[in-house]
Amino acid sequence: MNDGIRLLDPTAETSPVRRGRRAPPPALEGLTLGLLDIGKARGSTFLDRLESHFTGRGLDVKRYAKPTNTRTAPIELAQTVAEEVDVVVDALSD
């Protein structure tokens, strides 16, 4: 908790683990960006726009999708994303 702001863990953990916020990278150049579609309405539209923007800047982008928006990402998907990219954007729509 910092300045009255409380960050909640959006995962399905029954006992949330307190994690420190990682600092964002100083620049995106030279990094591989991951775009994760969580299966919500119009999330892919949002990610299409981001992908166009990022690739237009010459950045390397990889796309991923959860099989359903009602559950957490399968461990295999999370591991693949963690191994293949440096930064991830989740497409949320609510």
Backbone bond lengths (Angstrom), bond angles and torsions (degrees), N, CA, C in turn:
res aa  C-N    CA-C-N  psi(-1)  N-CA   C-N-CA  omega(-1)  CA-C   N-CA-C  phi
1 M - - - 1.439 - - 1.520 107.87 -
2 N 1.337 115.65 130.63 1.449 120.76 -176.27 1.517 108.44 -144.46
3 D 1.308 118.89 125.81 1.460 123.22 179.04 1.525 112.55 54.45
4 G 1.325 117.32 35.01 1.450 121.01 178.57 1.513 114.54 78.11
5 I 1.331 117.98 3.86 1.458 121.74 179.03 1.517 108.26 -97.71
6 R 1.321 115.95 129.89 1.457 120.40 178.77 1.519 108.62 -115.42
7 L 1.320 117.44 119.66 1.453 122.28 178.42 1.517 108.99 -92.21
8 L 1.321 116.30 131.70 1.453 121.21 179.15 1.521 109.88 -107.69
9 D 1.300 115.57 145.71 1.458 122.06 177.61 1.528 107.97 -79.08
10 P 1.348 119.10 117.15 1.462 120.80 -175.88 1.529 114.18 -80.63
11 T 1.312 117.74 4.09 1.458 119.83 -179.56 1.516 110.34 -82.77
12 A 1.293 116.32 175.17 1.458 121.51 -176.92 1.526 112.16 -91.05
13 E 1.300 117.06 26.97 1.457 119.50 -179.95 1.521 109.47 -69.05
14 T 1.326 116.86 134.80 1.463 119.81 179.00 1.516 111.40 -77.65
15 S 1.305 117.49 -26.79 1.461 122.70 175.11 1.521 107.68 -126.29
16 P 1.341 117.45 90.34 1.463 119.74 -176.19 1.525 112.24 -55.30
17 V 1.307 114.18 138.65 1.460 121.34 177.67 1.522 107.49 -95.68
18 R 1.313 116.13 130.84 1.462 119.50 179.10 1.526 108.49 -75.15
19 R 1.321 115.69 122.18 1.454 121.53 -178.86 1.519 108.91 -123.57
20 G 1.299 115.37 142.22 1.457 119.47 175.12 1.518 109.88 -75.41
21 R 1.307 116.60 149.99 1.463 121.32 177.66 1.518 109.16 -75.09
22 R 1.324 115.98 130.75 1.453 119.76 175.96 1.512 109.39 -78.68
23 A 1.294 115.72 141.95 1.463 119.89 177.79 1.527 109.23 -70.32
24 P 1.323 117.61 139.47 1.465 119.12 176.96 1.527 110.01 -68.01
25 P 1.323 116.74 154.99 1.468 118.53 178.54 1.524 109.87 -66.38
26 P 1.316 118.09 150.68 1.462 120.36 179.95 1.529 112.74 -66.78
27 A 1.331 116.98 -24.78 1.467 121.83 179.09 1.526 108.25 -155.37
28 L 1.320 116.51 158.06 1.469 121.06 178.96 1.527 112.71 -93.42
29 E 1.323 116.93 -17.62 1.463 120.03 -179.67 1.528 109.88 -58.68
30 G 1.333 115.07 133.89 1.460 120.85 179.10 1.521 113.69 86.96
31 L 1.334 117.85 -5.54 1.457 121.36 179.18 1.526 110.14 -102.67
32 T 1.312 116.21 157.12 1.456 121.17 172.33 1.520 107.57 -99.59
33 L 1.338 115.85 127.26 1.457 121.61 -178.12 1.516 110.10 -99.89
34 G 1.307 116.82 136.53 1.448 122.29 175.46 1.510 110.00 -107.96
35 L 1.325 116.80 134.56 1.457 122.36 176.24 1.522 107.25 -114.07
36 L 1.328 116.69 117.28 1.462 121.89 -174.93 1.518 110.29 -108.61
37 D 1.318 115.75 114.78 1.459 122.24 175.76 1.523 107.53 -86.80
38 I 1.330 116.87 117.55 1.467 119.42 -177.59 1.521 112.01 -90.12
39 G 1.330 117.88 3.12 1.457 121.08 173.71 1.515 115.39 92.10
40 K 1.328 117.82 9.89 1.467 120.56 177.11 1.528 109.21 -83.87
41 A 1.327 114.75 158.75 1.459 120.80 -179.61 1.523 111.08 -56.61
42 R 1.314 116.09 132.95 1.459 125.79 176.72 1.523 114.78 66.55
43 G 1.322 117.67 5.30 1.461 119.81 176.18 1.514 111.48 -61.32
44 S 1.330 116.75 -39.14 1.463 119.66 -179.58 1.527 111.07 -67.34
45 T 1.332 117.38 -32.04 1.464 121.13 176.86 1.522 110.18 -64.05
46 F 1.319 115.44 -44.82 1.463 120.90 176.92 1.525 110.91 -59.98
47 L 1.340 115.94 -45.88 1.468 119.76 -178.89 1.524 111.84 -68.37
48 D 1.331 117.88 -33.37 1.468 120.33 175.41 1.524 110.39 -58.64
49 R 1.326 116.96 -43.60 1.460 121.57 179.31 1.525 111.40 -65.16
50 L 1.344 115.68 -43.95 1.468 118.87 178.00 1.525 110.90 -62.86
51 E 1.331 116.59 -43.93 1.460 119.62 -179.93 1.526 110.71 -59.79
52 S 1.314 117.17 -43.84 1.463 121.19 178.54 1.530 110.70 -61.01
53 H 1.311 116.01 -43.52 1.470 120.53 179.19 1.535 110.91 -63.20
54 F 1.329 116.29 -49.35 1.466 120.25 -176.67 1.530 112.02 -66.94
55 T 1.329 117.28 -44.91 1.470 118.62 -179.75 1.529 110.26 -67.49
56 G 1.336 117.12 -30.76 1.461 120.84 175.05 1.517 112.20 -63.43
57 R 1.322 116.60 -24.92 1.469 121.60 176.10 1.528 111.47 -89.58
58 G 1.346 116.81 2.30 1.457 120.89 178.85 1.522 114.01 83.72
59 L 1.326 117.35 16.94 1.463 120.58 -178.97 1.517 111.02 -88.74
60 D 1.322 116.26 151.36 1.462 123.14 178.83 1.527 108.40 -86.00
61 V 1.349 116.87 124.74 1.460 122.27 -176.57 1.521 110.13 -125.80
62 K 1.328 116.01 136.87 1.464 122.09 173.81 1.521 107.86 -123.35
63 R 1.352 116.62 140.53 1.458 121.82 -178.81 1.523 110.32 -106.42
64 Y 1.323 114.42 143.67 1.460 122.24 177.56 1.523 108.08 -138.43
65 A 1.327 116.87 159.32 1.463 120.79 177.83 1.524 109.77 -146.94
66 K 1.319 114.52 136.72 1.459 120.02 172.25 1.523 107.74 -74.32
67 P 1.337 117.82 148.59 1.462 119.23 179.46 1.532 112.79 -69.13
68 T 1.318 118.02 -24.88 1.462 121.93 178.81 1.522 109.14 -154.34
69 N 1.329 115.96 151.13 1.460 118.53 179.41 1.528 112.31 -85.48
70 T 1.308 117.39 -4.59 1.463 120.35 -175.62 1.518 114.02 -88.92
71 R 1.305 117.41 -5.65 1.474 121.24 -178.88 1.519 110.54 -135.13
72 T 1.321 114.70 163.21 1.455 118.80 175.61 1.530 109.52 -67.00
73 A 1.307 115.79 160.75 1.462 120.61 178.80 1.527 109.18 -63.13
74 P 1.334 117.09 139.27 1.464 119.59 175.41 1.530 110.65 -58.29
75 I 1.300 116.54 147.03 1.467 121.48 -178.72 1.524 111.10 -54.99
76 E 1.324 116.95 -39.72 1.465 120.31 -179.33 1.526 110.95 -61.35
77 L 1.335 117.06 -40.79 1.463 120.62 178.52 1.520 110.30 -66.23
78 A 1.313 116.92 -45.85 1.471 120.37 179.39 1.521 111.08 -60.01
79 Q 1.338 117.20 -40.54 1.463 120.29 178.88 1.522 111.31 -66.41
80 T 1.319 116.98 -41.22 1.469 120.71 178.85 1.519 110.28 -61.42
81 V 1.328 116.52 -47.22 1.462 120.42 179.74 1.533 109.93 -60.33
82 A 1.328 116.86 -45.90 1.468 120.75 -178.54 1.528 111.94 -61.69
83 E 1.325 117.02 -34.05 1.461 120.95 -178.94 1.527 113.03 -79.37
84 E 1.331 117.23 -30.34 1.463 120.40 -170.15 1.522 115.81 -98.35
85 V 1.329 118.55 -19.87 1.467 118.79 -174.68 1.520 111.28 -131.00
86 D 1.330 114.80 163.32 1.464 121.59 179.35 1.517 113.06 -99.29
87 V 1.344 116.01 -32.05 1.466 122.94 -177.06 1.520 107.71 -136.64
88 V 1.345 116.50 141.61 1.468 121.31 -179.02 1.519 110.13 -125.01
89 V 1.338 115.22 138.38 1.460 122.22 170.73 1.521 106.82 -115.38
90 D 1.347 116.89 124.92 1.461 122.01 174.40 1.511 108.73 -94.18
91 A 1.345 116.66 137.88 1.464 120.39 177.66 1.521 109.14 -90.87
92 L 1.316 115.80 102.97 1.463 121.79 175.94 1.521 108.28 -103.86
93 S 1.334 116.98 149.05 1.453 117.54 -176.88 1.515 114.39 -131.86
94 D 1.293 119.30 -3.63 1.465 119.51 -176.93 1.477 110.03 -80.33
